[in-house]
Amino acid sequence: MAEDIVVEVDQELCLGSGFCTRMAPEVFELPDDVVELRDHARGTTGPVAVPDRFAEAVHSAELGCPAAAIAVHSPH
């Protein structure tokens, strides 16, 4: 069984470009010019455990973030 990943967004670095919301809309949202992580119907900067099924999209968002504001970790 695959393991969840842990995602964080650094609001100090975030430019609000929305790249991550296009790559992984199930995980990221852009309510007020800074990205938040979707976590049980509320926004947060993390850390948030994200199901492994979104790992590929989240890693693409992390790599493509123009501000390098997304950090992805294993839970251990």
GIUR-V170413 format. One record per helix or strand. SS is the DSSP state (2 for helix, 1 for strand). FROM is the first residue (numbers start at 1). TO is the last residue. If there is no record, write none. Layout:
[[SS;FROM;TO] [SS;FROM;TO]]
This chain:
[[1;5;9] [2;19;23] [1;28;29] [1;36;39] [1;42;44] [1;46;50] [2;52;64] [1;70;74]]
